[in-house]
Amino acid sequence: MSQNPTENPTDALPDDVETEVTDAAAGEEGAGHPRRAIRSFVMRAGRMTEAQKRGIDLGWPRFGLNLDQGQLDLDAIFGRQAPRTLEIGFGMGQSLLEMAQAAPEQDFIGVEVHPPGVGSLLNGVLTTGASNLRVFDCDAIEVLNQCIPDGSLDRVLLFFPDPWHKKKHNKRRIVQLAFAEQLRSKLKIGGIFHMATDWEAYAEHMLEVMSAAPGYRNLAEDGTYVPRPEERPITKFERRGERLGHGVWDLKFEREQ
């Protein structure tokens, strides 16, 4: 996830970047041409600290989840029945770990493609002794498609995703109608999709998409944005943004049907 507008990874993309061909893409475009899959994230290189390496080495065997496990039995994974939250793009993991520690009676699943972030979260899990958190290190769309049972989630969190602020890159934004439909099938009736962004244009895009998505109800009293919920931790990026006068917009939509 990207929380600092001055450090947006999409600025580094060349102007001719459009789509990314993946080995997993199915079907053809014309004769002999693979379908192009549009990614909502950029794979960024980054050095691993010793603590992050420790998180991967010691934490992954205990808390890591893989696509090849297929559709998960979440009660068996966590050893209990409990309310369950999925966070997509947890960054370095501080907020997710804080939420998991604050609600030990709930279970949390995090998805992040950036290895240092995965290592950082797992190191935090080992350090704090949290047992109610599991981690994927792959594309959230694939996690939803292959691993998350329908009607199994109480909340889905999407905090400060890459804004893809250039118009030609807007189609890479993860919040689209198809994504909203996919998420709705994974939420329980009454489950919440909570989004937050510090890009006003992306907030407007989220509101437009989710207002058009069938089967959801906006929980904002005025039909726009909700005040920052107490359960969403404030990150250091958000505090810095507040000092610089940047706004943050929270949206909450409930699955109705």
VOPAGU-2260 file (C-alpha; in pm, 1 decimal, decimal comma):
REM VOPAGU-2260
SITE   aa  ch    i         X         Y         Z
SITE  MET   A    0       0,0       0,0       0,0
SITE  SER   A    1     111,2     354,8     -59,1
SITE  GLN   A    2      30,7     615,6     201,2
SITE  ASN   A    3     262,5     900,3     111,0
SITE  PRO   A    4     172,8    1096,7    -202,1
SITE  THR   A    5     531,5    1216,3    -235,9
SITE  GLU   A    6     657,1     858,2    -250,2
SITE  ASN   A    7     408,8     708,3    -492,1
SITE  PRO   A    8     564,4     409,6    -673,0
SITE  THR   A    9     349,6     463,6    -979,9
SITE  ASP   A   10     540,8     783,4   -1057,9
SITE  ALA   A   11     836,3     566,9   -1155,3
SITE  LEU   A   12     645,9     379,4   -1423,0
SITE  PRO   A   13     736,6     464,5   -1780,9
SITE  ASP   A   14     468,3     640,4   -1981,2
SITE  ASP   A   15     416,8     341,9   -2209,2
SITE  VAL   A   16     331,8      98,6   -1927,6
SITE  GLU   A   17     -15,0     -36,9   -1990,7
SITE  THR   A   18     -60,3    -399,0   -1886,6
SITE  GLU   A   19     141,3    -692,4   -1763,2
SITE  VAL   A   20     143,1   -1037,8   -1924,7
SITE  THR   A   21     141,4   -1316,6   -1668,2
SITE  ASP   A   22     200,3   -1689,8   -1702,9
SITE  ALA   A   23    -124,6   -1749,4   -1519,7
SITE  ALA   A   24    -332,0   -1559,5   -1772,8
SITE  ALA   A   25    -581,9   -1788,4   -1934,1
SITE  GLY   A   26    -724,9   -1775,4   -2284,1
SITE  GLU   A   27    -609,7   -1588,7   -2590,2
SITE  GLU   A   28    -640,4   -1251,0   -2754,5
SITE  GLY   A   29    -661,3   -1333,2   -3120,8
SITE  ALA   A   30    -442,5   -1610,9   -3255,4
SITE  GLY   A   31    -151,4   -1707,0   -3036,0
SITE  HIS   A   32    -157,3   -1399,1   -2811,4
SITE  PRO   A   33    -194,5   -1440,7   -2431,8
SITE  ARG   A   34    -456,0   -1238,8   -2248,9
SITE  ARG   A   35    -307,9    -941,0   -2068,2
SITE  ALA   A   36    -372,9    -923,5   -1694,5
SITE  ILE   A   37    -384,6    -577,9   -1537,8
SITE  ARG   A   38    -211,4    -565,0   -1201,3
SITE  SER   A   39    -312,7    -321,9    -928,2
SITE  PHE   A   40      33,3    -323,9    -771,4
SITE  VAL   A   41     398,3    -276,6    -860,1
SITE  MET   A   42     656,7    -527,7    -744,6
SITE  ARG   A   43     926,2    -318,0    -577,8
SITE  ALA   A   44    1271,6    -441,1    -487,2
SITE  GLY   A   45    1384,7    -388,7    -131,5
SITE  ARG   A   46    1656,2    -509,2     100,1
SITE  MET   A   47    1556,1    -732,9     387,3
SITE  THR   A   48    1674,5    -639,5     733,6
SITE  GLU   A   49    1793,5    -907,8     971,9
SITE  ALA   A   50    1468,0    -876,2    1167,2
SITE  GLN   A   51    1263,4    -918,5     849,9
SITE  LYS   A   52    1467,7   -1222,4     748,7
SITE  ARG   A   53    1406,8   -1366,9    1093,9
SITE  GLY   A   54    1034,2   -1308,6    1044,7
SITE  ILE   A   55    1035,5   -1502,1     718,7
SITE  ASP   A   56    1263,0   -1782,8     839,9
SITE  LEU   A   57    1092,6   -1845,3    1173,4
SITE  GLY   A   58     746,2   -1701,0    1123,5
SITE  TRP   A   59     648,0   -1824,7     779,1
SITE  PRO   A   60     633,0   -2197,4     870,3
SITE  ARG   A   61     392,5   -2112,5    1153,1
SITE  PHE   A   62     185,4   -1827,0    1013,8
SITE  GLY   A   63     229,1   -1831,5     636,0
SITE  LEU   A   64     -44,4   -1937,7     391,8
SITE  ASN   A   65      -3,1   -2041,6      27,4
SITE  LEU   A   66    -224,9   -2049,7    -280,5
SITE  ASP   A   67    -155,7   -2420,1    -328,5
SITE  GLN   A   68    -347,5   -2491,5      -7,2
SITE  GLY   A   69    -662,7   -2420,8    -205,7
SITE  GLN   A   70    -984,8   -2317,8     -36,1
SITE  LEU   A   71    -910,0   -2285,8     332,4
SITE  ASP   A   72   -1092,4   -2431,1     630,1
SITE  LEU   A   73   -1051,8   -2116,6     840,0
SITE  ASP   A   74   -1180,7   -2280,7    1157,3
SITE  ALA   A   75    -907,5   -2543,5    1123,2
SITE  ILE   A   76    -640,7   -2283,7    1033,9
SITE  PHE   A   77    -709,7   -2080,3    1348,6
SITE  GLY   A   78    -832,1   -2365,3    1566,5
SITE  ARG   A   79   -1159,1   -2192,3    1654,2
SITE  GLN   A   80   -1465,7   -2008,0    1526,0
SITE  ALA   A   81   -1426,4   -1630,3    1543,8
SITE  PRO   A   82   -1501,5   -1308,6    1352,4
SITE  ARG   A   83   -1254,2   -1280,0    1064,9
SITE  THR   A   84   -1091,5    -983,3     893,1
SITE  LEU   A   85    -889,8    -982,6     569,7
SITE  GLU   A   86    -655,9    -689,9     500,7
SITE  ILE   A   87    -537,9    -640,3     143,6
SITE  GLY   A   88    -199,7    -469,8     111,4
SITE  PHE   A   89     -85,0    -433,1     472,0
SITE  GLY   A   90     241,9    -257,7     386,9
SITE  MET   A   91     491,0    -306,8     669,0
SITE  GLY   A   92     220,4    -458,3     886,6
SITE  GLN   A   93     221,1    -224,9    1187,5
SITE  SER   A   94    -149,9    -142,8    1163,1
SITE  LEU   A   95    -257,0    -502,9    1108,5
SITE  LEU   A   96     -50,5    -624,5    1401,7
SITE  GLU   A   97    -192,2    -348,5    1621,2
SITE  MET   A   98    -548,1    -445,4    1526,3
SITE  ALA   A   99    -480,4    -814,0    1591,4
SITE  GLN   A  100    -333,8    -737,8    1934,2
SITE  ALA   A  101    -627,1    -512,3    2021,8
SITE  ALA   A  102    -883,2    -781,2    1932,4
SITE  PRO   A  103    -746,6   -1122,6    2040,1
SITE  GLU   A  104   -1099,0   -1265,4    2015,1
SITE  GLN   A  105   -1091,6   -1207,4    1637,6
SITE  ASP   A  106    -885,4   -1362,7    1357,3
SITE  PHE   A  107    -692,8   -1166,6    1093,5
SITE  ILE   A  108    -551,5   -1257,8     753,1
SITE  GLY   A  109    -311,2   -1022,0     577,4
SITE  VAL   A  110    -211,5   -1016,8     209,9
SITE  GLU   A  111     101,2    -833,7      90,2
SITE  VAL   A  112     332,1    -884,6    -210,3
SITE  HIS   A  113     628,3    -684,4     -75,5
SITE  PRO   A  114     872,2    -928,3      97,4
SITE  PRO   A  115    1016,3    -677,6     350,3
SITE  GLY   A  116     661,4    -600,0     462,7
SITE  VAL   A  117     579,7    -967,5     504,5
SITE  GLY   A  118     900,5   -1019,6     700,2
SITE  SER   A  119     832,9    -715,1     916,8
SITE  LEU   A  120     482,6    -831,9    1007,8
SITE  LEU   A  121     594,5   -1186,1    1082,0
SITE  ASN   A  122     877,3   -1060,2    1299,2
SITE  GLY   A  123     622,6    -852,4    1488,8
SITE  VAL   A  124     398,5   -1156,0    1531,7
SITE  LEU   A  125     690,5   -1353,5    1674,2
SITE  THR   A  126     794,1   -1068,5    1903,4
SITE  THR   A  127     446,1   -1003,8    2043,2
SITE  GLY   A  128     331,7   -1364,4    2055,8
SITE  ALA   A  129      14,1   -1289,6    1859,9
SITE  SER   A  130    -154,2   -1612,5    1748,4
SITE  ASN   A  131    -461,3   -1475,5    1567,8
SITE  LEU   A  132    -291,7   -1364,8    1245,8
SITE  ARG   A  133    -200,8   -1543,0     920,0
SITE  VAL   A  134     -23,2   -1409,1     611,1
SITE  PHE   A  135     -25,6   -1450,8     232,3
SITE  ASP   A  136     261,2   -1313,3      22,2
SITE  CYS   A  137      87,3   -1307,7    -316,7
SITE  ASP   A  138    -175,7   -1133,1    -529,4
SITE  ALA   A  139    -493,2   -1068,7    -328,3
SITE  ILE   A  140    -710,2   -1139,3    -632,1
SITE  GLU   A  141    -568,9   -1491,0    -648,8
SITE  VAL   A  142    -615,6   -1534,2    -274,2
SITE  LEU   A  143    -982,7   -1440,5    -308,5
SITE  ASN   A  144   -1027,8   -1664,3    -612,8
SITE  GLN   A  145    -858,1   -1972,6    -475,4
SITE  CYS   A  146    -844,2   -1966,2     -96,0
SITE  ILE   A  147   -1118,1   -1765,0      75,9
SITE  PRO   A  148   -1453,2   -1943,8     113,6
SITE  ASP   A  149   -1769,3   -1758,5      18,3
SITE  GLY   A  150   -1948,9   -1587,2     305,8
SITE  SER   A  151   -1656,9   -1635,8     544,8
SITE  LEU   A  152   -1537,6   -1280,5     619,4
SITE  ASP   A  153   -1676,0   -1024,3     862,1
SITE  ARG   A  154   -1454,4    -744,4     729,7
SITE  VAL   A  155   -1228,3    -666,1     438,6
SITE  LEU   A  156    -983,0    -379,1     482,9
SITE  LEU   A  157    -815,8    -182,9     204,5
SITE  PHE   A  158    -610,1      97,8     356,3
SITE  PHE   A  159    -416,1     340,9     136,9
SITE  PRO   A  160    -383,3     132,1    -179,3
SITE  ASP   A  161    -168,9     256,9    -466,2
SITE  PRO   A  162    -372,8     546,9    -608,7
SITE  TRP   A  163    -259,3     516,5    -972,7
SITE  HIS   A  164    -325,9     886,4   -1002,1
SITE  LYS   A  165    -231,8     926,3   -1368,3
SITE  LYS   A  166    -547,2     900,5   -1576,8
SITE  LYS   A  167    -399,1     642,0   -1812,3
SITE  HIS   A  168    -322,1     421,5   -1511,2
SITE  ASN   A  169    -663,1     454,4   -1341,1
SITE  LYS   A  170    -767,6     114,0   -1475,2
SITE  ARG   A  171    -501,4     -39,2   -1248,9
SITE  ARG   A  172    -683,5      76,8    -934,9
SITE  ILE   A  173    -793,0    -227,4    -740,9
SITE  VAL   A  174   -1136,6     -83,6    -658,3
SITE  GLN   A  175   -1343,9    -165,6    -965,6
SITE  LEU   A  176   -1693,7    -310,8   -1008,4
SITE  ALA   A  177   -1564,2    -663,1   -1073,5
SITE  PHE   A  178   -1351,6    -647,8    -758,3
SITE  ALA   A  179   -1647,4    -522,8    -552,6
SITE  GLU   A  180   -1855,2    -815,2    -679,2
SITE  GLN   A  181   -1579,5   -1060,5    -593,6
SITE  LEU   A  182   -1545,8    -920,4    -241,8
SITE  ARG   A  183   -1919,9    -925,7    -182,0
SITE  SER   A  184   -1926,5   -1301,7    -234,2
SITE  LYS   A  185   -1658,4   -1346,6      32,4
SITE  LEU   A  186   -1825,1   -1124,4     293,5
SITE  LYS   A  187   -2096,3   -1251,8     522,8
SITE  ILE   A  188   -2433,3   -1080,8     498,7
SITE  GLY   A  189   -2375,2    -771,9     712,8
SITE  GLY   A  190   -1999,4    -787,6     650,8
SITE  ILE   A  191   -1809,8    -461,5     600,4
SITE  PHE   A  192   -1573,6    -344,7     327,5
SITE  HIS   A  193   -1366,8     -61,7     479,9
SITE  MET   A  194   -1147,6     153,1     255,1
SITE  ALA   A  195    -923,2     448,2     333,8
SITE  THR   A  196    -715,1     672,5     107,5
SITE  ASP   A  197    -528,9    1001,2     125,1
SITE  TRP   A  198    -592,1    1075,9    -243,4
SITE  GLU   A  199    -918,1    1266,8    -280,4
SITE  ALA   A  200    -960,1    1165,6    -644,9
SITE  TYR   A  201    -926,7     798,8    -548,1
SITE  ALA   A  202   -1175,6     849,2    -265,9
SITE  GLU   A  203   -1421,4     986,2    -520,6
SITE  HIS   A  204   -1350,7     689,8    -746,2
SITE  MET   A  205   -1409,3     445,5    -458,3
SITE  LEU   A  206   -1736,8     615,8    -372,6
SITE  GLU   A  207   -1855,1     608,1    -733,0
SITE  VAL   A  208   -1767,8     241,2    -783,1
SITE  MET   A  209   -1908,7     118,0    -454,0
SITE  SER   A  210   -2228,4     321,8    -490,1
SITE  ALA   A  211   -2285,7     148,3    -823,6
SITE  ALA   A  212   -2194,1    -199,6    -699,1
SITE  PRO   A  213   -2502,7    -413,3    -631,0
SITE  GLY   A  214   -2570,0    -560,0    -289,0
SITE  TYR   A  215   -2391,5    -296,8     -77,5
SITE  ARG   A  216   -2510,2     -19,9     153,1
SITE  ASN   A  217   -2303,1     289,7     230,8
SITE  LEU   A  218   -2276,3     328,2     609,5
SITE  ALA   A  219   -2206,0     702,5     588,8
SITE  GLU   A  220   -2502,3     904,9     714,5
SITE  ASP   A  221   -2473,2    1148,0     424,5
SITE  GLY   A  222   -2398,0     881,6     165,6
SITE  THR   A  223   -2033,3     981,7     124,3
SITE  TYR   A  224   -1753,7     922,9     378,0
SITE  VAL   A  225   -1745,6     809,4     740,7
SITE  PRO   A  226   -1536,8     967,8    1018,3
SITE  ARG   A  227   -1213,9     781,5    1087,4
SITE  PRO   A  228   -1319,8     470,2    1279,6
SITE  GLU   A  229   -1145,0     416,4    1610,4
SITE  GLU   A  230   -1049,1      63,6    1509,6
SITE  ARG   A  231    -830,7     188,1    1222,3
SITE  PRO   A  232    -486,4     271,8    1363,0
SITE  ILE   A  233    -324,0     598,2    1258,3
SITE  THR   A  234       7,6     532,6    1085,5
SITE  LYS   A  235     318,2     749,3    1090,1
SITE  PHE   A  236     250,1     838,3     725,2
SITE  GLU   A  237     -97,5     957,6     813,7
SITE  ARG   A  238      31,1    1166,7    1102,7
SITE  ARG   A  239     288,6    1324,5     874,4
SITE  GLY   A  240      21,2    1388,2     614,0
SITE  GLU   A  241    -199,1    1556,5     872,4
SITE  ARG   A  242      86,7    1789,7     964,1
SITE  LEU   A  243     121,1    1877,5     595,3
SITE  GLY   A  244    -251,0    1940,5     565,7
SITE  HIS   A  245    -336,0    1623,8     371,9
SITE  GLY   A  246    -683,2    1476,5     410,4
SITE  VAL   A  247    -781,9    1112,9     462,6
SITE  TRP   A  248   -1111,2     965,8     348,2
SITE  ASP   A  249   -1268,8     653,2     501,1
SITE  LEU   A  250   -1549,9     460,1     333,3
SITE  LYS   A  251   -1752,0     174,4     476,5
SITE  PHE   A  252   -1992,5     -37,9     274,5
SITE  GLU   A  253   -2200,5    -321,9     419,5
SITE  ARG   A  254   -2303,7    -631,4     228,0
SITE  GLU   A  255   -2683,1    -635,9     220,5
SITE  GLN   A  256   -2750,0    -940,7       2,1
